[in-house]
Amino acid sequence: MDTKFLHGIPVLCIDEALLWMARDPSGPRRRKIMMVGKHTEPFPTWTWAGWQNYCDYMTEFGHCSIWPEVEWFIITIAGDIIPLIPPKAWRTTRPFDSFCPSNHKDVRPTGTLSVPSLRTPATLAQISPRDLEMCSLGCWSSIAPFQLHGNTVEPDEDYELSQYVNLIISDSKFISVGSIRMDPTWLEAVEGQTKFEFMLMLRASQFDSVPKLDETAFPVDEWCFINVMLVELRNNVVARLGIGVIYENAWVAANPISTFMKLR
C-alpha cells in the first residue's frame, strides 16, 4: 500500500480504517502506551493499533462501497495543520457507479471551512514517518445530538460480535433513526444520561442490523445511511466512544453544527 501511516492507520483510506472495531468491546478502554517526544501517553482512542486486543472490520462496513463526506487533516506537534486527501480527490480513486448525490440529502459540513491558521506551510510528504507518529488527527466535520435509551436491535443469527449490544439511536422525538454497537456496560450508563454527541464520518451503500424505521418518514434504500462516531466532546477535541449508523434525513433534521475538531 503506497501510503503513510498515522498511529497504525493508513492515511490513504483513513475514512474506512476509522470504522474498525475491537472484537472485545473492552479493548479500546485498555489502550497501549506510546512515546511522544520524551514522554509517554495512551494511543489515540480512534486507532486500533492502541487497543489491547484484536480488531475486526465489521461486515456492514466491509462489504459495501463508501462515499467520503469529511475532510481530514494532520496536526503536527509544532502546530502545523496539513490537509490529507480531500473528499473530491479521494472519490476519483474509487468506483461509485451506484451513488447519485442528487438523489440524497447533502450531509456534508456546511459553511466555510474554518481551520486554524498554519504556522508554517507544510505538506504530508515533508513529514518523516518518525515525526508523523507524534502528529494528531483533525477533521472538518459536524456534530449533532441524538439519544440512547437502552433499547436494542436483536442480533442476526450469524452475528459474530456477540459481546456487543446494538443500541438503538433515537432523535429528539424518540423515533428510532439508527443504531450503534457498544459495550454491554452502556445499558446501565444510559440510565443516567440519554443525550449524546455524534460526529459525521462518511456514507456507505448498505448496512445490516439497523432498527426497523418508519419508511413513510425514512424511505430506506441504498446509500441512505451514514456512519457516525459517538464522541466525548470537550473544547473541540473529541474522543471516540463508538461507531454507528444514522439515517441521512434524521441527521439533517438534527441541525448538525459544523466545526474543525481534533481527535484524541
C-alpha positions as CSV (number, residue, x, y, z in Angstrom):
1,M,0.0,0.0,0.0
2,D,1.6,3.3,-1.2
3,T,0.6,5.4,1.8
4,K,1.9,6.9,5.1
5,F,0.5,5.6,8.4
6,L,-0.7,7.7,11.3
7,H,-0.6,5.7,14.6
8,G,-1.2,2.4,12.6
9,I,-3.9,3.8,10.4
10,P,-3.2,4.1,6.6
11,V,-3.7,7.7,5.6
12,L,-4.8,6.8,2.1
13,C,-8.0,5.1,3.3
14,I,-8.4,6.8,6.7
15,D,-12.2,7.1,6.2
16,E,-12.6,3.3,6.1
17,A,-9.9,2.5,8.7
18,L,-11.6,4.6,11.3
19,L,-14.6,2.3,11.2
20,W,-12.7,-0.7,12.6
21,M,-14.0,-2.1,15.8
22,A,-12.4,-4.2,18.6
23,R,-13.5,-7.8,18.9
24,D,-13.7,-7.4,22.6
25,P,-15.7,-4.2,23.4
26,S,-13.5,-3.5,26.5
27,G,-10.3,-3.4,24.3
28,P,-10.4,0.3,23.3
29,R,-10.7,1.2,27.0
30,R,-7.4,-0.5,27.7
31,R,-5.2,1.5,25.5
32,K,-1.5,0.8,24.9
33,I,1.1,3.5,25.8
34,M,3.2,5.2,23.1
35,M,6.2,7.6,23.2
36,V,5.5,11.3,22.2
37,G,8.8,13.1,22.2
38,K,10.3,12.4,25.6
39,H,7.1,11.5,27.4
40,T,4.5,8.8,27.2
41,E,0.8,8.9,26.7
42,P,-2.0,6.5,25.7
43,F,-2.6,5.8,22.0
44,P,-5.4,7.9,20.5
45,T,-8.9,6.5,21.0
46,W,-9.6,6.2,17.3
47,T,-6.8,3.8,16.3
48,W,-6.9,0.0,16.5
49,A,-3.1,-0.1,16.9
50,G,-3.5,1.1,20.5
51,W,-6.2,-1.3,21.6
52,Q,-5.4,-4.2,23.9
53,N,-7.0,-6.9,21.7
54,Y,-7.9,-7.8,18.1
55,C,-10.0,-5.6,15.8
56,D,-12.5,-6.5,13.2
57,Y,-13.6,-4.8,10.0
58,M,-17.4,-5.2,10.6
59,T,-19.4,-6.8,7.8
60,E,-21.7,-3.9,7.4
61,F,-18.7,-1.7,6.8
62,G,-16.6,-4.1,4.9
63,H,-19.0,-5.4,2.2
64,C,-20.1,-2.1,0.8
65,S,-18.9,0.9,-1.0
66,I,-18.3,4.2,0.8
67,W,-18.6,7.9,-0.1
68,P,-16.4,10.4,1.9
69,E,-18.2,13.4,3.4
70,V,-15.4,14.7,5.8
71,E,-12.1,16.5,5.2
72,W,-9.2,15.2,7.3
73,F,-6.0,16.9,8.4
74,I,-2.7,16.1,10.2
75,I,-1.8,18.3,13.1
76,T,1.9,18.3,13.8
77,I,3.5,18.6,17.2
78,A,4.7,22.1,16.1
79,G,1.1,23.2,15.4
80,D,1.0,22.9,11.6
81,I,-2.3,21.7,10.1
82,I,-1.8,19.7,6.9
83,P,-4.6,18.6,4.6
84,L,-4.9,15.0,3.7
85,I,-6.7,13.8,0.6
86,P,-9.9,15.9,0.2
87,P,-13.1,14.0,-0.4
88,K,-13.4,15.2,-4.1
89,A,-9.9,14.0,-4.9
90,W,-10.4,10.7,-2.9
91,R,-13.6,9.9,-4.8
92,T,-11.7,9.9,-8.1
93,T,-9.7,6.8,-6.9
94,R,-12.8,4.7,-6.2
95,P,-15.8,3.5,-8.3
96,F,-19.1,5.0,-7.1
97,D,-21.3,3.9,-10.0
98,S,-24.4,3.3,-7.8
99,F,-24.3,6.6,-5.9
100,C,-26.1,9.7,-7.3
101,P,-25.7,12.7,-4.9
102,S,-28.8,14.5,-6.3
103,N,-30.9,11.6,-5.0
104,H,-29.9,12.0,-1.4
105,K,-29.7,14.6,1.4
106,D,-26.5,16.7,1.4
107,V,-24.9,15.8,4.8
108,R,-21.6,17.5,4.3
109,P,-20.4,20.1,6.8
110,T,-21.9,23.5,5.9
111,G,-20.4,27.0,5.8
112,T,-16.8,27.9,5.2
113,L,-14.0,25.5,6.2
114,S,-12.7,27.1,9.4
115,V,-9.2,25.8,10.1
116,P,-6.7,27.5,12.5
117,S,-4.0,29.3,10.5
118,L,-1.0,27.4,9.5
119,R,2.1,28.3,11.5
120,T,4.4,27.4,8.5
121,P,3.5,25.9,5.1
122,A,4.0,22.2,5.0
123,T,2.9,19.1,3.1
124,L,2.4,15.5,4.2
125,A,5.3,14.4,2.0
126,Q,7.6,16.6,4.1
127,I,6.9,14.8,7.4
128,S,9.1,11.8,8.2
129,P,7.5,8.6,9.5
130,R,9.0,9.2,12.9
131,D,7.6,12.8,13.1
132,L,4.3,11.6,11.8
133,E,3.9,9.3,14.8
134,M,3.9,12.4,17.0
135,C,1.1,14.0,15.0
136,S,-2.6,14.2,15.8
137,L,-5.7,13.8,13.5
138,G,-8.1,16.6,12.8
139,C,-11.2,17.0,10.7
140,W,-13.7,19.4,9.3
141,S,-16.9,17.6,10.2
142,S,-20.2,18.2,12.1
143,I,-21.7,17.3,15.4
144,A,-25.3,16.5,16.2
145,P,-27.2,15.3,19.4
146,F,-29.1,12.1,19.5
147,Q,-30.4,9.8,22.2
148,L,-29.7,6.4,23.6
149,H,-32.3,4.9,25.9
150,G,-31.0,1.3,26.3
151,N,-33.4,-0.4,23.8
152,T,-31.6,-2.7,21.4
153,V,-31.7,-4.3,18.0
154,E,-31.8,-8.1,18.1
155,P,-28.6,-9.6,16.6
156,D,-28.8,-11.7,13.4
157,E,-28.3,-15.4,13.8
158,D,-24.8,-15.2,12.2
159,Y,-23.9,-12.2,14.3
160,E,-20.1,-12.5,15.1
161,L,-19.5,-9.9,17.7
162,S,-21.9,-11.2,20.3
163,Q,-20.1,-9.4,23.1
164,Y,-21.6,-6.1,21.9
165,V,-25.1,-4.7,22.3
166,N,-26.6,-3.0,19.4
167,L,-28.2,0.1,20.9
168,I,-31.0,2.0,19.0
169,I,-30.3,5.7,18.3
170,S,-33.3,7.9,18.6
171,D,-34.0,11.5,17.7
172,S,-35.4,14.3,19.9
173,K,-38.9,12.9,19.3
174,F,-37.9,9.4,20.5
175,I,-38.1,8.0,16.9
176,S,-35.6,5.2,16.0
177,V,-33.2,6.6,13.4
178,G,-30.1,4.3,13.6
179,S,-28.1,2.0,15.9
180,I,-24.6,1.7,17.4
181,R,-22.7,-1.3,18.8
182,M,-21.4,-0.7,22.3
183,D,-20.0,-2.4,25.3
184,P,-22.9,-4.0,27.4
185,T,-22.0,-1.7,30.3
186,W,-23.7,1.1,28.3
187,L,-27.1,-0.5,29.1
188,E,-26.5,0.9,32.6
189,A,-24.7,4.1,31.5
190,V,-27.7,5.4,29.5
191,E,-29.9,5.2,32.6
192,G,-28.2,8.4,33.9
193,Q,-27.7,10.1,30.6
194,T,-29.7,9.8,27.4
195,K,-28.4,12.6,25.2
196,F,-25.1,12.1,23.4
197,E,-23.0,13.8,20.7
198,F,-22.4,12.1,17.3
199,M,-19.8,13.1,14.7
200,L,-20.3,12.7,10.9
201,M,-17.9,10.2,9.4
202,L,-19.0,9.0,5.9
203,R,-21.8,7.5,3.8
204,A,-22.0,3.8,3.0
205,S,-24.0,1.9,0.4
206,Q,-25.7,-0.6,2.8
207,F,-26.0,-1.8,6.4
208,D,-27.2,-4.7,8.4
209,S,-28.7,-4.9,11.8
210,V,-30.3,-1.4,11.9
211,P,-33.7,-0.9,13.6
212,K,-36.9,-1.0,11.6
213,L,-37.8,2.5,10.6
214,D,-41.0,4.3,9.7
215,E,-40.4,4.2,5.9
216,T,-43.1,6.9,5.3
217,A,-40.6,9.3,7.0
218,F,-37.4,7.4,6.3
219,P,-37.6,5.6,3.0
220,V,-34.8,3.0,3.1
221,D,-32.7,2.4,0.0
222,E,-29.1,2.1,-1.0
223,W,-26.8,4.9,0.4
224,C,-29.5,6.3,2.8
225,F,-27.4,5.7,6.0
226,I,-24.3,7.5,7.2
227,N,-21.6,6.3,9.6
228,V,-21.2,8.3,12.7
229,M,-18.8,8.3,15.6
230,L,-20.2,8.6,19.2
231,V,-17.8,11.1,20.8
232,E,-17.0,12.8,24.0
233,L,-16.5,16.4,23.0
234,R,-14.5,19.0,25.0
235,N,-13.3,22.3,23.6
236,N,-13.4,21.0,20.0
237,V,-11.4,17.9,21.0
238,V,-13.2,14.6,20.6
239,A,-12.6,11.1,21.9
240,R,-14.1,8.1,20.2
241,L,-16.6,6.1,22.2
242,G,-18.2,4.0,19.4
243,I,-19.2,3.7,15.7
244,G,-22.8,3.6,14.5
245,V,-25.2,4.4,11.7
246,I,-27.9,7.1,11.3
247,Y,-30.4,7.7,8.6
248,E,-29.5,10.7,6.4
249,N,-32.8,12.5,6.8
250,A,-32.6,12.3,10.6
251,W,-29.0,13.6,10.5
252,V,-30.0,16.7,8.5
253,A,-33.1,17.3,10.7
254,A,-30.9,17.3,13.8
255,N,-29.3,20.6,12.6
256,P,-25.7,19.4,13.0
257,I,-23.1,22.1,13.8
258,S,-20.0,22.2,11.5
259,T,-16.6,22.7,13.1
260,F,-13.0,21.8,13.0
261,M,-12.1,19.1,15.6
262,K,-9.1,17.4,16.9
263,L,-9.3,13.7,17.6
264,R,-7.5,12.3,20.7
